[in-house]
């Protein structure tokens, strides 16, 4: 089992920045990738950014050049960060941390609200 705890959401004006954090604990040795998804009202959940255990990132086209995903590790906790710069109103959504572990297990955080005002 992997537990994910997110923090860092909030309200910001367009052009501003926020950093999201997601701490993974439990069976972190089994994690092969972590990422961030988001879901805006009335829309499907979509991938924002993902990073493999080897540190290889990939991004949705809509956030390339503005968002940066990174990961830090210690013995008991992996933490994935999403630095979000030049935020736009269309970035407003609930952001969910995600971890893929082993061949079939997927874990989700509880979600954190990001709101960008124009």
Secondary structure, DSSP 8 states (H G I E B T S, - for coil): -EEEEEE--EEEETT--EEEEEEEEESGGGEEEEEEEEE-TTS--EEEEEEETT--EEE-GGGTTTEEEEEEE-SS-EEEEEEE-S--GGG-EEEEEEEEETTTEEEE---EEEEEE-
